[in-house]
Amino acid sequence: MQQSLSAKSSELEQLTSMLKIRGEELRKAYGSAQGSDRMKTTFLHYMTTQMTVPADLIERSVMKLSNNYQDITPQEADAELSVIKEQSEKVLNVLEHMIEALQIEAEESEKELKAGKEADHE
């Protein structure tokens, strides 16, 4: 009986030790995930801020064209259309960078998940 209790006690100690290790691993992973989320939020905030000026310029040009279409010369209309085109390209470039960054993030997350699943099976 004493040997059985000793074996159970040893088994419980091993399980406790393993749970402590797993708990620490989970704390680290959670901290890493929080840091990653903060970085994503900062990145998205920065990128959307980069679109504010071009979007405002597009809005002004569209408003000028739509509110004063009778009084605008063809040269002025061409200038406003050039502004709209140029600023639209800037917005599209920012969006393309955001998409690229999100695709890279998704690929890295997928690799991490696969690595974690492989480690769990070992």
MMTF fields as JSON, N, C-alpha, C and O atoms, coordinates in Angstrom:
{
  "mmtfVersion": "1.0.0",
  "mmtfProducer": "UNKNOWN",
  "numBonds": 487,
  "numAtoms": 488,
  "numGroups": 122,
  "numChains": 1,
  "numModels": 1,
  "chainsPerModel": [1],
  "groupsPerChain": [122],
  "chainIdList": ["A"],
  "bondAtomList": [4, 2, 8, 6, 12, 10, 16, 14, 20, 18, 24, 22, 28, 26, 32, 30, 36, 34, 40, 38, 44, 42, 48, 46, 52, 50, 56, 54, 60, 58, 64, 62, 68, 66, 72, 70, 76, 74, 80, 78, 84, 82, 88, 86, 92, 90, 96, 94, 100, 98, 104, 102, 108, 106, 112, 110, 116, 114, 120, 118, 124, 122, 128, 126, 132, 130, 136, 134, 140, 138, 144, 142, 148, 146, 152, 150, 156, 154, 160, 158, 164, 162, 168, 166, 172, 170, 176, 174, 180, 178, 184, 182, 188, 186, 192, 190, 196, 194, 200, 198, 204, 202, 208, 206, 212, 210, 216, 214, 220, 218, 224, 222, 228, 226, 232, 230, 236, 234, 240, 238, 244, 242, 248, 246, 252, 250, 256, 254, 260, 258, 264, 262, 268, 266, 272, 270, 276, 274, 280, 278, 284, 282, 288, 286, 292, 290, 296, 294, 300, 298, 304, 302, 308, 306, 312, 310, 316, 314, 320, 318, 324, 322, 328, 326, 332, 330, 336, 334, 340, 338, 344, 342, 348, 346, 352, 350, 356, 354, 360, 358, 364, 362, 368, 366, 372, 370, 376, 374, 380, 378, 384, 382, 388, 386, 392, 390, 396, 394, 400, 398, 404, 402, 408, 406, 412, 410, 416, 414, 420, 418, 424, 422, 428, 426, 432, 430, 436, 434, 440, 438, 444, 442, 448, 446, 452, 450, 456, 454, 460, 458, 464, 462, 468, 466, 472, 470, 476, 474, 480, 478, 484, 482],
  "bondOrderList": [1, 1, 1, 1, 1, 1, 1, 1, 1, 1, 1, 1, 1, 1, 1, 1, 1, 1, 1, 1, 1, 1, 1, 1, 1, 1, 1, 1, 1, 1, 1, 1, 1, 1, 1, 1, 1, 1, 1, 1, 1, 1, 1, 1, 1, 1, 1, 1, 1, 1, 1, 1, 1, 1, 1, 1, 1, 1, 1, 1, 1, 1, 1, 1, 1, 1, 1, 1, 1, 1, 1, 1, 1, 1, 1, 1, 1, 1, 1, 1, 1, 1, 1, 1, 1, 1, 1, 1, 1, 1, 1, 1, 1, 1, 1, 1, 1, 1, 1, 1, 1, 1, 1, 1, 1, 1, 1, 1, 1, 1, 1, 1, 1, 1, 1, 1, 1, 1, 1, 1, 1],
  "groupList": [{"groupName": "MET", "atomNameList": ["N", "CA", "C", "O"], "elementList": ["N", "C", "C", "O"], "formalChargeList": [0, 0, 0, 0], "bondAtomList": [1, 0, 2, 1, 3, 2], "bondOrderList": [1, 1, 2], "singleLetterCode": "M", "chemCompType": "L-PEPTIDE LINKING"}, {"groupName": "GLN", "atomNameList": ["N", "CA", "C", "O"], "elementList": ["N", "C", "C", "O"], "formalChargeList": [0, 0, 0, 0], "bondAtomList": [1, 0, 2, 1, 3, 2], "bondOrderList": [1, 1, 2], "singleLetterCode": "Q", "chemCompType": "L-PEPTIDE LINKING"}, {"groupName": "SER", "atomNameList": ["N", "CA", "C", "O"], "elementList": ["N", "C", "C", "O"], "formalChargeList": [0, 0, 0, 0], "bondAtomList": [1, 0, 2, 1, 3, 2], "bondOrderList": [1, 1, 2], "singleLetterCode": "S", "chemCompType": "L-PEPTIDE LINKING"}, {"groupName": "LEU", "atomNameList": ["N", "CA", "C", "O"], "elementList": ["N", "C", "C", "O"], "formalChargeList": [0, 0, 0, 0], "bondAtomList": [1, 0, 2, 1, 3, 2], "bondOrderList": [1, 1, 2], "singleLetterCode": "L", "chemCompType": "L-PEPTIDE LINKING"}, {"groupName": "ALA", "atomNameList": ["N", "CA", "C", "O"], "elementList": ["N", "C", "C", "O"], "formalChargeList": [0, 0, 0, 0], "bondAtomList": [1, 0, 2, 1, 3, 2], "bondOrderList": [1, 1, 2], "singleLetterCode": "A", "chemCompType": "L-PEPTIDE LINKING"}, {"groupName": "LYS", "atomNameList": ["N", "CA", "C", "O"], "elementList": ["N", "C", "C", "O"], "formalChargeList": [0, 0, 0, 0], "bondAtomList": [1, 0, 2, 1, 3, 2], "bondOrderList": [1, 1, 2], "singleLetterCode": "K", "chemCompType": "L-PEPTIDE LINKING"}, {"groupName": "GLU", "atomNameList": ["N", "CA", "C", "O"], "elementList": ["N", "C", "C", "O"], "formalChargeList": [0, 0, 0, 0], "bondAtomList": [1, 0, 2, 1, 3, 2], "bondOrderList": [1, 1, 2], "singleLetterCode": "E", "chemCompType": "L-PEPTIDE LINKING"}, {"groupName": "THR", "atomNameList": ["N", "CA", "C", "O"], "elementList": ["N", "C", "C", "O"], "formalChargeList": [0, 0, 0, 0], "bondAtomList": [1, 0, 2, 1, 3, 2], "bondOrderList": [1, 1, 2], "singleLetterCode": "T", "chemCompType": "L-PEPTIDE LINKING"}, {"groupName": "ILE", "atomNameList": ["N", "CA", "C", "O"], "elementList": ["N", "C", "C", "O"], "formalChargeList": [0, 0, 0, 0], "bondAtomList": [1, 0, 2, 1, 3, 2], "bondOrderList": [1, 1, 2], "singleLetterCode": "I", "chemCompType": "L-PEPTIDE LINKING"}, {"groupName": "ARG", "atomNameList": ["N", "CA", "C", "O"], "elementList": ["N", "C", "C", "O"], "formalChargeList": [0, 0, 0, 0], "bondAtomList": [1, 0, 2, 1, 3, 2], "bondOrderList": [1, 1, 2], "singleLetterCode": "R", "chemCompType": "L-PEPTIDE LINKING"}, {"groupName": "GLY", "atomNameList": ["N", "CA", "C", "O"], "elementList": ["N", "C", "C", "O"], "formalChargeList": [0, 0, 0, 0], "bondAtomList": [1, 0, 2, 1, 3, 2], "bondOrderList": [1, 1, 2], "singleLetterCode": "G", "chemCompType": "PEPTIDE LINKING"}, {"groupName": "TYR", "atomNameList": ["N", "CA", "C", "O"], "elementList": ["N", "C", "C", "O"], "formalChargeList": [0, 0, 0, 0], "bondAtomList": [1, 0, 2, 1, 3, 2], "bondOrderList": [1, 1, 2], "singleLetterCode": "Y", "chemCompType": "L-PEPTIDE LINKING"}, {"groupName": "ASP", "atomNameList": ["N", "CA", "C", "O"], "elementList": ["N", "C", "C", "O"], "formalChargeList": [0, 0, 0, 0], "bondAtomList": [1, 0, 2, 1, 3, 2], "bondOrderList": [1, 1, 2], "singleLetterCode": "D", "chemCompType": "L-PEPTIDE LINKING"}, {"groupName": "PHE", "atomNameList": ["N", "CA", "C", "O"], "elementList": ["N", "C", "C", "O"], "formalChargeList": [0, 0, 0, 0], "bondAtomList": [1, 0, 2, 1, 3, 2], "bondOrderList": [1, 1, 2], "singleLetterCode": "F", "chemCompType": "L-PEPTIDE LINKING"}, {"groupName": "HIS", "atomNameList": ["N", "CA", "C", "O"], "elementList": ["N", "C", "C", "O"], "formalChargeList": [0, 0, 0, 0], "bondAtomList": [1, 0, 2, 1, 3, 2], "bondOrderList": [1, 1, 2], "singleLetterCode": "H", "chemCompType": "L-PEPTIDE LINKING"}, {"groupName": "VAL", "atomNameList": ["N", "CA", "C", "O"], "elementList": ["N", "C", "C", "O"], "formalChargeList": [0, 0, 0, 0], "bondAtomList": [1, 0, 2, 1, 3, 2], "bondOrderList": [1, 1, 2], "singleLetterCode": "V", "chemCompType": "L-PEPTIDE LINKING"}, {"groupName": "PRO", "atomNameList": ["N", "CA", "C", "O"], "elementList": ["N", "C", "C", "O"], "formalChargeList": [0, 0, 0, 0], "bondAtomList": [1, 0, 2, 1, 3, 2], "bondOrderList": [1, 1, 2], "singleLetterCode": "P", "chemCompType": "L-PEPTIDE LINKING"}, {"groupName": "ASN", "atomNameList": ["N", "CA", "C", "O"], "elementList": ["N", "C", "C", "O"], "formalChargeList": [0, 0, 0, 0], "bondAtomList": [1, 0, 2, 1, 3, 2], "bondOrderList": [1, 1, 2], "singleLetterCode": "N", "chemCompType": "L-PEPTIDE LINKING"}],
  "groupTypeList": [0, 1, 1, 2, 3, 2, 4, 5, 2, 2, 6, 3, 6, 1, 3, 7, 2, 0, 3, 5, 8, 9, 10, 6, 6, 3, 9, 5, 4, 11, 10, 2, 4, 1, 10, 2, 12, 9, 0, 5, 7, 7, 13, 3, 14, 11, 0, 7, 7, 1, 0, 7, 15, 16, 4, 12, 3, 8, 6, 9, 2, 15, 0, 5, 3, 2, 17, 17, 11, 1, 12, 8, 7, 16, 1, 6, 4, 12, 4, 6, 3, 2, 15, 8, 5, 6, 1, 2, 6, 5, 15, 3, 17, 15, 3, 6, 14, 0, 8, 6, 4, 3, 1, 8, 6, 4, 6, 6, 2, 6, 5, 6, 3, 5, 4, 10, 5, 6, 4, 12, 14, 6],
  "groupIdList": [1, 2, 3, 4, 5, 6, 7, 8, 9, 10, 11, 12, 13, 14, 15, 16, 17, 18, 19, 20, 21, 22, 23, 24, 25, 26, 27, 28, 29, 30, 31, 32, 33, 34, 35, 36, 37, 38, 39, 40, 41, 42, 43, 44, 45, 46, 47, 48, 49, 50, 51, 52, 53, 54, 55, 56, 57, 58, 59, 60, 61, 62, 63, 64, 65, 66, 67, 68, 69, 70, 71, 72, 73, 74, 75, 76, 77, 78, 79, 80, 81, 82, 83, 84, 85, 86, 87, 88, 89, 90, 91, 92, 93, 94, 95, 96, 97, 98, 99, 100, 101, 102, 103, 104, 105, 106, 107, 108, 109, 110, 111, 112, 113, 114, 115, 116, 117, 118, 119, 120, 121, 122],
  "secStructList": [7, 2, 2, 2, 2, 2, 2, 2, 2, 2, 2, 2, 2, 2, 2, 2, 2, 2, 2, 2, 2, 2, 2, 2, 2, 2, 2, 2, 2, 2, 2, 2, 2, 2, 2, 2, 2, 2, 2, 2, 2, 2, 2, 2, 2, 2, 2, 2, 2, 2, 2, 2, 2, 2, 2, 2, 2, 2, 2, 2, 2, 2, 2, 2, 2, 2, 2, 1, 6, 6, 6, 7, 7, 2, 2, 2, 2, 2, 2, 2, 2, 2, 2, 2, 2, 2, 2, 2, 2, 2, 2, 2, 2, 2, 2, 2, 2, 2, 2, 2, 2, 2, 2, 2, 2, 2, 2, 2, 2, 2, 2, 2, 2, 2, 2, 2, 2, 2, 2, 2, 2, 7],
  "xCoordList": [0.829, 0.0, 0.876, 0.605, 1.937, 2.839, 3.516, 3.717, 3.871, 4.482, 3.486, 3.862, 2.25, 1.211, 1.032, 0.912, 1.015, 0.892, 2.112, 1.991, 3.272, 4.502, 4.489, 4.891, 4.037, 3.961, 2.971, 3.243, 1.82, 0.81, 1.341, 1.118, 2.034, 2.616, 3.641, 3.676, 4.472, 5.47, 4.793, 5.224, 3.741, 2.999, 2.369, 2.399, 1.803, 1.202, 2.264, 2.005, 3.426, 4.512, 4.933, 5.17, 5.022, 5.377, 4.303, 4.614, 3.047, 1.953, 1.948, 1.726, 2.191, 2.238, 3.374, 3.209, 4.506, 5.659, 5.348, 5.656, 4.736, 4.39, 3.36, 3.451, 2.395, 1.383, 2.01, 1.613, 2.978, 3.67, 4.42, 4.387, 5.09, 5.828, 4.857, 5.092, 3.767, 2.76, 2.142, 1.901, 1.888, 1.324, 2.255, 1.813, 3.544, 4.533, 4.602, 4.689, 4.562, 4.558, 3.329, 3.43, 2.184, 0.959, 1.03, 0.563, 1.613, 1.772, 2.65, 2.348, 3.737, 4.627, 3.908, 4.014, 3.18, 2.459, 1.387, 1.185, 0.713, -0.32, 0.301, -0.238, 1.419, 2.122, 2.572, 2.479, 3.055, 3.467, 2.273, 2.372, 1.157, -0.055, -0.544, -0.966, -0.488, -0.89, 0.022, -0.45, 1.311, 2.257, 1.988, 2.054, 1.688, 1.372, 0.105, 0.042, -0.892, -2.136, -1.887, -2.446, -1.051, -0.73, -0.014, -0.289, 0.9, 1.623, 0.66, 0.767, -0.276, -1.249, -2.116, -2.378, -2.555, -3.394, -2.635, -3.174, -1.391, -0.566, -0.345, -0.429, -0.064, 0.15, -1.103, -1.022, -2.26, -3.499, -3.829, -4.305, -3.576, -3.809, -2.915, -3.375, -1.654, -0.711, -1.149, -1.163, -1.503, -1.879, -3.157, -3.245, -4.136, -5.361, -5.098, -5.724, -4.176, -3.798, -3.153, -3.346, -2.389, -1.748, -2.77, -2.459, -3.976, -5.011, -5.86, -6.62, -5.742, -6.603, -6.379, -7.345, -5.143, -4.852, -5.294, -5.987, -4.907, -5.373, -6.907, -7.483, -7.553, -9.021, -9.638, -10.621, -9.078, -9.575, -9.396, -10.289, -8.248, -8.005, -8.963, -9.445, -9.231, -10.187, -11.566, -12.252, -11.957, -13.278, -13.391, -14.406, -12.347, -12.383, -12.519, -13.299, -11.76, -11.826, -13.2, -13.754, -13.742, -15.066, -16.12, -16.994, -16.031, -16.992, -16.863, -17.874, -15.659, -15.446, -16.042, -16.711, -15.794, -16.332, -17.867, -18.528, -18.412, -19.866, -20.622, -21.724, -20.055, -20.756, -20.59, -21.446, -19.5, -19.209, -19.052, -18.362, -19.678, -19.45, -19.781, -19.211, -20.683, -21.051, -19.993, -19.827, -19.278, -18.338, -16.887, -16.005, -16.632, -15.254, -14.821, -15.56, -13.611, -13.051, -12.56, -12.318, -12.416, -11.887, -10.514, -10.206, -9.688, -8.356, -8.48, -7.755, -9.395, -9.601, -10.149, -9.744, -11.059, -11.62, -10.521, -10.452, -9.664, -8.547, -7.619, -7.146, -7.362, -6.49, -7.113, -6.417, -8.412, -9.095, -9.105, -8.919, -9.317, -9.285, -7.893, -7.759, -6.863, -5.492, -5.257, -4.611, -5.787, -5.668, -6.369, -5.826, -7.575, -8.338, -7.571, -7.468, -7.043, -6.3, -5.045, -4.789, -4.279, -3.029, -3.294, -2.611, -4.293, -4.583, -5.213, -4.994, -5.993, -6.567, -5.465, -5.545, -4.439, -3.297, -2.576, -2.118, -2.473, -1.836, -2.638, -2.073, -3.958, -4.812, -4.684, -4.574, -4.698, -4.548, -3.207, -3.141, -2.145, -0.822, -0.828, -0.272, -1.45, -1.529, -2.321, -1.922, -3.44, -4.248, -3.48, -3.577, -2.724, -1.915, -0.879, -0.645, -0.252, 0.722, 0.037, 0.585, -1.164, -1.896, -2.208, -2.048, -2.649, -2.977, -1.734, -1.789, -0.624, 0.633, 1.018, 1.365, 0.953, 1.332, 0.402, 0.858, -0.884, -1.834, -1.636, -1.809, -1.278, -1.002, 0.237, 0.25, 1.263, 2.483, 2.155, 2.607, 1.373, 0.96, 0.196, 0.434, -0.721, -1.512, -0.621, -0.8, 0.329, 1.243, 2.089, 2.294, 2.581, 3.389, 2.557, 3.029, 1.316, 0.437, 0.166, 0.148, -0.043, -0.292, 0.919, 0.775, 2.12, 3.346, 3.48, 3.859, 3.168, 3.258, 2.262, 2.582, 1.053, 0.049, 0.498, 0.351, 1.046, 1.536, 2.674, 2.73, 3.575, 4.708, 4.206, 4.72, 3.197, 2.621, 1.938, 2.062, 1.214, 0.548, 1.561, 1.373, 2.638, 3.686, 4.379, 4.71, 4.597, 5.239, 4.335, 4.821, 3.01, 2.076, 2.034, 1.798, 2.262, 2.217, 3.492, 3.511, 4.54, 5.824, 5.845, 6.845],
  "yCoordList": [-1.183, 0.0, 1.25, 2.229, 1.179, 2.325, 2.541, 3.686, 1.469, 1.6, 2.2, 3.006, 1.808, 2.331, 3.83, 4.6, 4.234, 5.664, 6.437, 7.554, 5.839, 6.471, 6.635, 7.678, 5.627, 5.692, 6.762, 7.53, 6.814, 7.823, 9.221, 10.16, 9.35, 10.64, 11.082, 12.249, 10.151, 10.452, 10.844, 11.775, 10.13, 10.433, 11.825, 12.585, 12.145, 13.47, 14.572, 15.637, 14.328, 15.313, 15.538, 16.672, 14.464, 14.59, 15.378, 16.25, 15.055, 15.768, 17.248, 18.117, 17.523, 18.903, 19.66, 20.802, 19.018, 19.627, 19.895, 20.969, 18.918, 19.077, 20.209, 20.994, 20.283, 21.347, 22.718, 23.686, 22.804, 24.083, 24.506, 25.675, 23.559, 23.847, 24.284, 25.28, 23.541, 23.898, 25.256, 26.046, 25.523, 26.816, 27.964, 29.008, 27.764, 28.796, 28.979, 30.103, 27.862, 27.961, 28.729, 29.556, 28.455, 29.151, 30.645, 31.475, 30.989, 32.404, 33.126, 34.248, 32.477, 33.071, 33.244, 34.287, 32.208, 32.274, 33.366, 34.088, 33.478, 34.512, 35.909, 36.809, 36.079, 37.364, 37.707, 38.855, 36.711, 36.916, 37.29, 38.174, 36.625, 36.927, 38.343, 39.055, 38.747, 40.118, 41.131, 42.137, 40.874, 41.771, 41.841, 42.914, 40.707, 40.66, 41.458, 42.185, 41.32, 42.081, 43.583, 44.361, 43.987, 45.421, 45.929, 47.03, 45.125, 45.516, 45.638, 46.578, 44.7, 44.758, 46.004, 46.684, 46.295, 47.469, 48.74, 49.631, 48.823, 49.988, 50.107, 51.2, 48.995, 48.986, 49.454, 50.312, 48.894, 49.281, 50.756, 51.447, 51.225, 52.641, 53.506, 54.488, 53.147, 53.9, 53.909, 54.958, 52.749, 52.654, 53.438, 54.111, 53.363, 54.128, 55.618, 56.412, 56.001, 57.408, 57.873, 59.012, 56.986, 57.32, 57.559, 58.213, 57.037, 57.21, 58.459, 58.853, 59.08, 60.211, 61.392, 61.926, 61.813, 62.988, 62.747, 63.59, 61.609, 61.393, 61.351, 61.888, 60.717, 60.645, 62.035, 62.333, 62.88, 64.258, 65.036, 65.778, 64.869, 65.553, 65.07, 65.864, 63.774, 63.23, 63.837, 64.262, 63.871, 64.427, 65.89, 66.292, 66.683, 68.094, 68.255, 69.08, 67.467, 67.555, 67.144, 67.796, 66.068, 65.613, 66.669, 66.964, 67.227, 68.27, 69.488, 70.059, 69.884, 71.04, 70.765, 71.621, 69.567, 69.214, 69.138, 69.622, 68.538, 68.355, 69.636, 69.856, 70.475, 71.699, 72.848, 73.73, 72.84, 73.958, 73.511, 74.17, 72.41, 71.856, 72.837, 72.733, 73.779, 74.737, 75.822, 76.351, 76.153, 77.27, 76.838, 77.686, 75.551, 75.061, 74.977, 74.504, 75.449, 75.351, 73.924, 73.185, 73.544, 72.198, 71.972, 70.863, 73.015, 72.875, 72.627, 71.806, 73.337, 73.127, 71.726, 71.061, 71.29, 69.941, 68.893, 67.927, 69.091, 68.168, 68.133, 67.069, 69.309, 69.382, 68.622, 67.9, 68.781, 68.072, 66.571, 65.783, 66.174, 64.748, 64.158, 63.009, 64.945, 64.492, 64.29, 63.325, 65.207, 65.065, 63.791, 63.019, 63.579, 62.384, 61.114, 60.181, 61.085, 59.909, 59.679, 58.559, 60.725, 60.608, 60.147, 59.262, 60.757, 60.41, 59.019, 58.309, 58.629, 57.276, 56.236, 55.192, 56.51, 55.594, 55.474, 54.391, 56.582, 56.525, 55.648, 54.836, 55.815, 54.995, 53.518, 52.653, 53.24, 51.852, 51.266, 50.098, 52.047, 51.561, 51.219, 50.2, 52.064, 51.782, 50.502, 49.659, 50.354, 49.144, 47.895, 46.845, 48.009, 46.871, 46.486, 45.3, 47.478, 47.192, 46.512, 45.588, 46.982, 46.359, 44.903, 44.029, 44.644, 43.274, 42.395, 41.271, 42.892, 42.123, 41.782, 40.641, 42.78, 42.559, 41.544, 40.691, 41.63, 40.69, 39.279, 38.302, 39.164, 37.846, 37.233, 36.044, 38.031, 37.545, 37.109, 36.055, 37.908, 37.581, 36.262, 35.418, 36.086, 34.857, 33.653, 32.6, 33.797, 32.696, 32.34, 31.161, 33.355, 33.09, 32.423, 31.513, 32.879, 32.263, 30.809, 29.947, 30.544, 29.171, 28.289, 27.15, 28.819, 28.056, 27.775, 26.675, 28.776, 28.598, 27.551, 26.736, 27.575, 26.58, 25.175, 24.238, 25.034, 23.715, 23.25, 22.085, 24.165, 23.815, 23.404, 22.458, 24.115, 23.773, 22.43, 21.661, 22.13, 20.83, 19.702, 18.644, 19.929, 18.919, 18.699, 17.566, 19.765, 19.64, 18.89, 18.123, 19.106, 18.413, 16.918, 16.12, 16.541, 15.122, 14.376, 13.145, 15.104, 14.455, 13.96, 13.394],
  "zCoordList": [0.0, 0.0, 0.0, -0.695, 0.807, 0.872, -0.472, -0.879, -1.169, -2.487, -3.49, -4.34, -3.382, -4.272, -4.049, -5.002, -2.78, -2.451, -2.94, -3.443, -2.789, -3.24, -4.762, -5.278, -5.465, -6.928, -7.36, -8.283, -6.695, -7.017, -6.709, -7.474, -5.604, -5.228, -6.263, -6.654, -6.703, -7.721, -9.033, -9.712, -9.376, -10.602, -10.523, -11.491, -9.371, -9.173, -9.257, -9.817, -8.719, -8.796, -10.247, -10.663, -11.004, -12.418, -13.183, -13.993, -12.91, -13.567, -13.18, -14.024, -11.913, -11.441, -12.12, -12.55, -12.206, -12.872, -14.338, -14.856, -15.008, -16.408, -16.586, -17.53, -15.683, -15.754, -15.553, -16.202, -14.667, -14.449, -15.71, -16.096, -16.343, -17.579, -18.666, -19.35, -18.825, -19.839, -19.542, -20.454, -18.284, -17.896, -18.254, -18.733, -18.019, -18.368, -19.883, -20.379, -20.611, -22.073, -22.563, -23.468, -21.969, -22.349, -22.017, -22.796, -20.863, -20.495, -21.51, -21.916, -21.915, -22.916, -24.254, -24.9, -24.656, -25.937, -25.89, -26.867, -24.767, -24.617, -24.672, -25.315, -24.006, -24.049, -25.457, -25.89, -26.159, -27.548, -28.417, -29.268, -28.204, -28.978, -28.688, -29.598, -27.428, -27.089, -27.765, -28.294, -27.753, -28.414, -29.909, -30.509, -30.503, -31.926, -32.225, -33.216, -31.373, -31.557, -31.459, -32.232, -30.513, -30.374, -31.621, -32.098, -32.143, -33.356, -34.537, -35.325, -34.665, -35.761, -35.644, -36.637, -34.443, -34.234, -34.58, -35.236, -34.142, -34.452, -35.949, -36.509, -36.591, -38.037, -38.774, -39.653, -38.419, -39.088, -38.846, -39.747, -37.641, -37.344, -38.222, -38.805, -38.316, -39.137, -40.6, -41.244, -41.111, -42.522, -42.81, -43.836, -41.932, -42.171, -42.067, -42.768, -41.195, -41.096, -42.401, -42.825, -43.031, -44.298, -45.413, -46.409, -45.252, -46.273, -46.05, -46.935, -44.889, -44.558, -45.49, -46.035, -45.69, -46.528, -47.972, -48.541, -48.586, -49.956, -50.059, -51.005, -49.09, -49.128, -49.009, -49.688, -48.161, -48.029, -49.331, -49.739, -49.979, -51.253, -52.343, -53.15, -52.361, -53.323, -53.064, -53.994, -51.811, -51.465, -51.902, -52.47, -51.636, -52.027, -53.536, -54.012, -54.283, -55.744, -56.267, -57.151, -55.721, -56.146, -55.812, -56.628, -54.621, -54.232, -55.143, -55.554, -55.459, -56.339, -57.716, -58.294, -58.233, -59.546, -59.529, -60.448, -58.496, -58.47, -58.113, -58.615, -57.265, -56.85, -57.838, -57.916, -58.588, -59.491, -60.939, -61.717, -61.304, -62.646, -63.77, -64.857, -63.535, -64.588, -64.77, -65.869, -63.694, -63.739, -63.934, -64.072, -63.948, -64.029, -65.495, -66.359, -65.741, -67.094, -67.332, -66.378, -68.568, -68.842, -68.22, -67.784, -68.177, -67.568, -66.056, -65.494, -65.412, -63.97, -63.708, -62.754, -64.551, -64.4, -64.572, -63.812, -65.573, -65.78, -64.572, -64.172, -63.992, -62.809, -61.642, -60.928, -61.447, -60.353, -60.61, -59.683, -61.84, -62.178, -61.96, -61.538, -62.246, -61.992, -60.497, -60.088, -59.686, -58.227, -57.777, -56.987, -58.282, -57.896, -58.281, -57.485, -59.487, -59.947, -59.097, -58.655, -58.876, -58.107, -56.677, -56.162, -56.043, -54.652, -54.551, -53.57, -55.562, -55.575, -55.66, -55.012, -56.451, -56.553, -55.217, -54.85, -54.492, -53.169, -52.216, -51.483, -52.231, -51.366, -51.753, -50.885, -53.041, -53.502, -53.083, -52.7, -53.147, -52.708, -51.227, -50.818, -50.43, -48.986, -48.755, -47.952, -49.454, -49.3, -49.744, -49.108, -50.828, -51.274, -50.23, -50.0, -49.591, -48.533, -47.346, -46.745, -47.02, -45.918, -46.237, -45.385, -47.455, -47.858, -47.812, -47.313, -48.324, -48.289, -46.854, -46.546, -45.985, -44.587, -43.926, -43.165, -44.209, -43.62, -44.172, -43.443, -45.446, -46.009, -45.366, -45.047, -45.178, -44.517, -43.102, -42.655, -42.396, -41.027, -41.003, -40.139, -41.952, -42.0, -42.271, -41.658, -43.175, -43.478, -42.259, -41.969, -41.544, -40.349, -39.263, -38.581, -39.104, -38.103, -38.442, -37.563, -39.723, -40.155, -39.879, -39.435, -40.143, -39.868, -38.369, -37.966, -37.554, -36.101, -35.617, -34.751, -36.18, -35.792, -36.165, -35.38, -37.368, -37.803, -36.903, -36.511, -36.579, -35.709, -34.337, -33.739, -33.834, -32.52, -32.534, -31.581, -33.606, -33.706, -33.792, -33.192, -34.542, -34.665, -33.319, -32.971, -32.569, -31.257, -30.289, -29.458, -30.389, -29.511, -29.79, -28.883, -31.037, -31.397, -31.026, -31.009, -30.734, -30.393, -28.98, -28.539]
}
